[in-house]
Amino acid sequence: MKRSPKDMLVGTWVQVSLDTVSADGSRRPLYGENAKGMIIYTGNGYFTLMQASVDLPKLKSGLPSKATPEEAKAVIANSIAYFGKYSLDETSMVLSLDIQASTFANLTGSPSEKRNVTSLTDCELKFNRPFVKGVTLEAVFERAE
């Protein structure tokens, strides 16, 4: 029996790539070549996401509250984490997010956080979304084993 897209989405997904794509087709990895990330979708409509550069600086003080301005800037510019509720429109394959908390507070409570699912199989999830003017963010994940 074939599973619905909503059922296929549930689980743990590990990031393969996260690229910005310009109008001219040029690509750039958002958080560097070897960035890491993971999304978990639950069956009852919750999700969590974390993505980061593998080159984030270690904080000299060892305490986030005592990070230097340079350390703090590097961390915030090269990582993101958020969680909340999600829904998937199976006809349009648009994933809508209700972000309840984020390391980038501008995302919290934004009703316009949507992802266009371009591929969803048992082992692969691809989606994109507008990023900044003229640039799209494209993400590829594989199901965690």
PyRosetta script that sets phi, psi and omega in degrees:
from pyrosetta import init, pose_from_sequence

init()
pose = pose_from_sequence("MKRSPKDMLVGTWVQVSLDTVSADGSRRPLYGENAKGMIIYTGNGYFTLMQASVDLPKLKSGLPSKATPEEAKAVIANSIAYFGKYSLDETSMVLSLDIQASTFANLTGSPSEKRNVTSLTDCELKFNRPFVKGVTLEAVFERAE")
pose.set_psi(1, 131.7)
pose.set_omega(1, -178.3)
pose.set_phi(2, -74.1)
pose.set_psi(2, 134.0)
pose.set_omega(2, 178.9)
pose.set_phi(3, -84.3)
pose.set_psi(3, 149.7)
pose.set_omega(3, 177.8)
pose.set_phi(4, -73.6)
pose.set_psi(4, 157.4)
pose.set_omega(4, 175.8)
pose.set_phi(5, -55.3)
pose.set_psi(5, -38.5)
pose.set_omega(5, 178.4)
pose.set_phi(6, -60.1)
pose.set_psi(6, -42.9)
pose.set_omega(6, 178.9)
pose.set_phi(7, -68.2)
pose.set_psi(7, -37.0)
pose.set_omega(7, 179.6)
pose.set_phi(8, -67.0)
pose.set_psi(8, -30.3)
pose.set_omega(8, -178.4)
pose.set_phi(9, -70.0)
pose.set_psi(9, -32.4)
pose.set_omega(9, -176.2)
pose.set_phi(10, -61.7)
pose.set_psi(10, 131.3)
pose.set_omega(10, 177.5)
pose.set_phi(11, 138.9)
pose.set_psi(11, -167.2)
pose.set_omega(11, -177.9)
pose.set_phi(12, -108.5)
pose.set_psi(12, 130.2)
pose.set_omega(12, -176.8)
pose.set_phi(13, -123.5)
pose.set_psi(13, 133.5)
pose.set_omega(13, -179.9)
pose.set_phi(14, -106.6)
pose.set_psi(14, 134.9)
pose.set_omega(14, -176.5)
pose.set_phi(15, -66.2)
pose.set_psi(15, 133.3)
pose.set_omega(15, 172.5)
pose.set_phi(16, -100.5)
pose.set_psi(16, -44.7)
pose.set_omega(16, 178.8)
pose.set_phi(17, -155.5)
pose.set_psi(17, 155.2)
pose.set_omega(17, 176.7)
pose.set_phi(18, -145.8)
pose.set_psi(18, 101.9)
pose.set_omega(18, -172.8)
pose.set_phi(19, -121.2)
pose.set_psi(19, 145.9)
pose.set_omega(19, 165.9)
pose.set_phi(20, -91.0)
pose.set_psi(20, 137.0)
pose.set_omega(20, -179.1)
pose.set_phi(21, -124.1)
pose.set_psi(21, 118.0)
pose.set_omega(21, -179.7)
pose.set_phi(22, -80.2)
pose.set_psi(22, 165.8)
pose.set_omega(22, -179.2)
pose.set_phi(23, -57.1)
pose.set_psi(23, -29.8)
pose.set_omega(23, 179.9)
pose.set_phi(24, -82.5)
pose.set_psi(24, 1.6)
pose.set_omega(24, 177.7)
pose.set_phi(25, 92.4)
pose.set_psi(25, -6.2)
pose.set_omega(25, -179.9)
pose.set_phi(26, -69.7)
pose.set_psi(26, 142.4)
pose.set_omega(26, -175.3)
pose.set_phi(27, -117.1)
pose.set_psi(27, 147.7)
pose.set_omega(27, 174.9)
pose.set_phi(28, -146.8)
pose.set_psi(28, 130.3)
pose.set_omega(28, 177.3)
pose.set_phi(29, -64.9)
pose.set_psi(29, 129.6)
pose.set_omega(29, -174.6)
pose.set_phi(30, -62.6)
pose.set_psi(30, -45.8)
pose.set_omega(30, -177.0)
pose.set_phi(31, -114.5)
pose.set_psi(31, 27.1)
pose.set_omega(31, 178.6)
pose.set_phi(32, 99.7)
pose.set_psi(32, 169.1)
pose.set_omega(32, -174.2)
pose.set_phi(33, -60.6)
pose.set_psi(33, -36.9)
pose.set_omega(33, -173.3)
pose.set_phi(34, -115.1)
pose.set_psi(34, 31.9)
pose.set_omega(34, -179.2)
pose.set_phi(35, -58.1)
pose.set_psi(35, 151.6)
pose.set_omega(35, 179.3)
pose.set_phi(36, -115.7)
pose.set_psi(36, 152.2)
pose.set_omega(36, 177.0)
pose.set_phi(37, -167.1)
pose.set_psi(37, 161.4)
pose.set_omega(37, 179.5)
pose.set_phi(38, -153.6)
pose.set_psi(38, 142.2)
pose.set_omega(38, 171.8)
pose.set_phi(39, -126.0)
pose.set_psi(39, 139.4)
pose.set_omega(39, 173.4)
pose.set_phi(40, -123.4)
pose.set_psi(40, 124.5)
pose.set_omega(40, 175.1)
pose.set_phi(41, -110.5)
pose.set_psi(41, 129.2)
pose.set_omega(41, 179.0)
pose.set_phi(42, -97.6)
pose.set_psi(42, 161.3)
pose.set_omega(42, -180.0)
pose.set_phi(43, -69.4)
pose.set_psi(43, -19.0)
pose.set_omega(43, -179.9)
pose.set_phi(44, -101.6)
pose.set_psi(44, 20.3)
pose.set_omega(44, 168.8)
pose.set_phi(45, 91.7)
pose.set_psi(45, 17.3)
pose.set_omega(45, 175.5)
pose.set_phi(46, -107.7)
pose.set_psi(46, 156.4)
pose.set_omega(46, 177.0)
pose.set_phi(47, -147.1)
pose.set_psi(47, 161.7)
pose.set_omega(47, 170.9)
pose.set_phi(48, -144.5)
pose.set_psi(48, 144.3)
pose.set_omega(48, -178.9)
pose.set_phi(49, -136.3)
pose.set_psi(49, 141.4)
pose.set_omega(49, 171.3)
pose.set_phi(50, -143.1)
pose.set_psi(50, 131.8)
pose.set_omega(50, 177.8)
pose.set_phi(51, -139.6)
pose.set_psi(51, 141.2)
pose.set_omega(51, -178.2)
pose.set_phi(52, -159.3)
pose.set_psi(52, 153.5)
pose.set_omega(52, 169.4)
pose.set_phi(53, -67.8)
pose.set_psi(53, 146.3)
pose.set_omega(53, 175.2)
pose.set_phi(54, -77.4)
pose.set_psi(54, -8.2)
pose.set_omega(54, -177.0)
pose.set_phi(55, -103.3)
pose.set_psi(55, 24.0)
pose.set_omega(55, 177.2)
pose.set_phi(56, -61.2)
pose.set_psi(56, 141.4)
pose.set_omega(56, -178.4)
pose.set_phi(57, -71.8)
pose.set_psi(57, 143.9)
pose.set_omega(57, 169.1)
pose.set_phi(58, -75.5)
pose.set_psi(58, 137.0)
pose.set_omega(58, -178.8)
pose.set_phi(59, -78.6)
pose.set_psi(59, 123.9)
pose.set_omega(59, -177.3)
pose.set_phi(60, -56.3)
pose.set_psi(60, -38.4)
pose.set_omega(60, -178.3)
pose.set_phi(61, -77.1)
pose.set_psi(61, -20.4)
pose.set_omega(61, -175.5)
pose.set_phi(62, 78.8)
pose.set_psi(62, 3.0)
pose.set_omega(62, -177.8)
pose.set_phi(63, -126.0)
pose.set_psi(63, 122.9)
pose.set_omega(63, 178.5)
pose.set_phi(64, -55.9)
pose.set_psi(64, -34.8)
pose.set_omega(64, -178.9)
pose.set_phi(65, -70.6)
pose.set_psi(65, -11.4)
pose.set_omega(65, -179.5)
pose.set_phi(66, -116.8)
pose.set_psi(66, 19.3)
pose.set_omega(66, 178.6)
pose.set_phi(67, -62.7)
pose.set_psi(67, 143.3)
pose.set_omega(67, 174.0)
pose.set_phi(68, -70.2)
pose.set_psi(68, 160.8)
pose.set_omega(68, 176.9)
pose.set_phi(69, -56.2)
pose.set_psi(69, -38.1)
pose.set_omega(69, -179.9)
pose.set_phi(70, -67.2)
pose.set_psi(70, -42.4)
pose.set_omega(70, 178.6)
pose.set_phi(71, -63.8)
pose.set_psi(71, -46.2)
pose.set_omega(71, -179.3)
pose.set_phi(72, -61.4)
pose.set_psi(72, -42.7)
pose.set_omega(72, 179.5)
pose.set_phi(73, -63.1)
pose.set_psi(73, -42.5)
pose.set_omega(73, -179.5)
pose.set_phi(74, -63.9)
pose.set_psi(74, -40.6)
pose.set_omega(74, -179.6)
pose.set_phi(75, -66.9)
pose.set_psi(75, -48.7)
pose.set_omega(75, -176.4)
pose.set_phi(76, -68.7)
pose.set_psi(76, -31.3)
pose.set_omega(76, -179.2)
pose.set_phi(77, -79.3)
pose.set_psi(77, -15.1)
pose.set_omega(77, -173.2)
pose.set_phi(78, -126.2)
pose.set_psi(78, 23.3)
pose.set_omega(78, 176.3)
pose.set_phi(79, -160.4)
pose.set_psi(79, 161.4)
pose.set_omega(79, 176.6)
pose.set_phi(80, -154.0)
pose.set_psi(80, 144.5)
pose.set_omega(80, 173.0)
pose.set_phi(81, -145.7)
pose.set_psi(81, 138.1)
pose.set_omega(81, 175.0)
pose.set_phi(82, -159.1)
pose.set_psi(82, 164.3)
pose.set_omega(82, 178.7)
pose.set_phi(83, -150.6)
pose.set_psi(83, 166.2)
pose.set_omega(83, 178.4)
pose.set_phi(84, 164.7)
pose.set_psi(84, -146.7)
pose.set_omega(84, -179.8)
pose.set_phi(85, -111.2)
pose.set_psi(85, 153.9)
pose.set_omega(85, 178.7)
pose.set_phi(86, -136.4)
pose.set_psi(86, 159.6)
pose.set_omega(86, 169.1)
pose.set_phi(87, -143.9)
pose.set_psi(87, 150.1)
pose.set_omega(87, -179.2)
pose.set_phi(88, -122.3)
pose.set_psi(88, 121.0)
pose.set_omega(88, 172.9)
pose.set_phi(89, -82.2)
pose.set_psi(89, 110.0)
pose.set_omega(89, -174.5)
pose.set_phi(90, -72.0)
pose.set_psi(90, -17.0)
pose.set_omega(90, 177.9)
pose.set_phi(91, -80.3)
pose.set_psi(91, -51.3)
pose.set_omega(91, -178.3)
pose.set_phi(92, -88.9)
pose.set_psi(92, -13.3)
pose.set_omega(92, -175.2)
pose.set_phi(93, 57.6)
pose.set_psi(93, 39.6)
pose.set_omega(93, 174.6)
pose.set_phi(94, -100.9)
pose.set_psi(94, 126.1)
pose.set_omega(94, 178.8)
pose.set_phi(95, -96.8)
pose.set_psi(95, 118.4)
pose.set_omega(95, -179.9)
pose.set_phi(96, -103.2)
pose.set_psi(96, 134.5)
pose.set_omega(96, -177.4)
pose.set_phi(97, -115.3)
pose.set_psi(97, 136.0)
pose.set_omega(97, 169.8)
pose.set_phi(98, -111.0)
pose.set_psi(98, 90.4)
pose.set_omega(98, -175.5)
pose.set_phi(99, -76.7)
pose.set_psi(99, 120.0)
pose.set_omega(99, -175.7)
pose.set_phi(100, -94.3)
pose.set_psi(100, -24.6)
pose.set_omega(100, 173.8)
pose.set_phi(101, -158.1)
pose.set_psi(101, 148.2)
pose.set_omega(101, -177.0)
pose.set_phi(102, -154.1)
pose.set_psi(102, 152.5)
pose.set_omega(102, 171.9)
pose.set_phi(103, -70.8)
pose.set_psi(103, -16.0)
pose.set_omega(103, 172.3)
pose.set_phi(104, -113.9)
pose.set_psi(104, 92.6)
pose.set_omega(104, -170.4)
pose.set_phi(105, -57.3)
pose.set_psi(105, -22.6)
pose.set_omega(105, 178.8)
pose.set_phi(106, -60.1)
pose.set_psi(106, -23.5)
pose.set_omega(106, 179.4)
pose.set_phi(107, -80.5)
pose.set_psi(107, -21.2)
pose.set_omega(107, -174.5)
pose.set_phi(108, -66.4)
pose.set_psi(108, 125.9)
pose.set_omega(108, 176.9)
pose.set_phi(109, 75.9)
pose.set_psi(109, 10.0)
pose.set_omega(109, -179.0)
pose.set_phi(110, -80.4)
pose.set_psi(110, 117.6)
pose.set_omega(110, -179.5)
pose.set_phi(111, -73.7)
pose.set_psi(111, -8.8)
pose.set_omega(111, -176.0)
pose.set_phi(112, -96.5)
pose.set_psi(112, 11.0)
pose.set_omega(112, 179.2)
pose.set_phi(113, -79.4)
pose.set_psi(113, 101.4)
pose.set_omega(113, -177.8)
pose.set_phi(114, -131.9)
pose.set_psi(114, 149.5)
pose.set_omega(114, 176.9)
pose.set_phi(115, -126.1)
pose.set_psi(115, 135.4)
pose.set_omega(115, 176.3)
pose.set_phi(116, -92.7)
pose.set_psi(116, 109.2)
pose.set_omega(116, 179.7)
pose.set_phi(117, -76.3)
pose.set_psi(117, 118.4)
pose.set_omega(117, -177.5)
pose.set_phi(118, -101.8)
pose.set_psi(118, -16.7)
pose.set_omega(118, 176.2)
pose.set_phi(119, -156.5)
pose.set_psi(119, 133.6)
pose.set_omega(119, 175.7)
pose.set_phi(120, -146.3)
pose.set_psi(120, 108.2)
pose.set_omega(120, 176.2)
pose.set_phi(121, -124.1)
pose.set_psi(121, -178.2)
pose.set_omega(121, 177.5)
pose.set_phi(122, -60.7)
pose.set_psi(122, -27.9)
pose.set_omega(122, -177.0)
pose.set_phi(123, -119.6)
pose.set_psi(123, -2.3)
pose.set_omega(123, -178.5)
pose.set_phi(124, -138.6)
pose.set_psi(124, 140.6)
pose.set_omega(124, 174.6)
pose.set_phi(125, -130.9)
pose.set_psi(125, 125.3)
pose.set_omega(125, 175.3)
pose.set_phi(126, -127.4)
pose.set_psi(126, 137.3)
pose.set_omega(126, 172.9)
pose.set_phi(127, -148.7)
pose.set_psi(127, 162.7)
pose.set_omega(127, 176.2)
pose.set_phi(128, -140.3)
pose.set_psi(128, 166.2)
pose.set_omega(128, 175.7)
pose.set_phi(129, -159.2)
pose.set_psi(129, 153.7)
pose.set_omega(129, 172.6)
pose.set_phi(130, -59.5)
pose.set_psi(130, 141.2)
pose.set_omega(130, -177.0)
pose.set_phi(131, -111.1)
pose.set_psi(131, -72.2)
pose.set_omega(131, 170.4)
pose.set_phi(132, -131.2)
pose.set_psi(132, 169.2)
pose.set_omega(132, -176.0)
pose.set_phi(133, -50.0)
pose.set_psi(133, 123.0)
pose.set_omega(133, 177.2)
pose.set_phi(134, 80.0)
pose.set_psi(134, 5.8)
pose.set_omega(134, -177.6)
pose.set_phi(135, -131.9)
pose.set_psi(135, 135.7)
pose.set_omega(135, 176.8)
pose.set_phi(136, -111.7)
pose.set_psi(136, 144.9)
pose.set_omega(136, 174.3)
pose.set_phi(137, -100.1)
pose.set_psi(137, 124.7)
pose.set_omega(137, 179.6)
pose.set_phi(138, -117.0)
pose.set_psi(138, 127.8)
pose.set_omega(138, -178.7)
pose.set_phi(139, -120.5)
pose.set_psi(139, 140.6)
pose.set_omega(139, 176.3)
pose.set_phi(140, -128.7)
pose.set_psi(140, 129.4)
pose.set_omega(140, 179.3)
pose.set_phi(141, -128.9)
pose.set_psi(141, 153.2)
pose.set_omega(141, 171.7)
pose.set_phi(142, -120.9)
pose.set_psi(142, 149.5)
pose.set_omega(142, -179.0)
pose.set_phi(143, -64.4)
pose.set_psi(143, 133.6)
pose.set_omega(143, 177.7)
pose.set_phi(144, -67.9)
pose.set_psi(144, 142.6)
pose.set_omega(144, 179.4)
pose.set_phi(145, -96.9)
pose.dump_pdb("model.pdb")
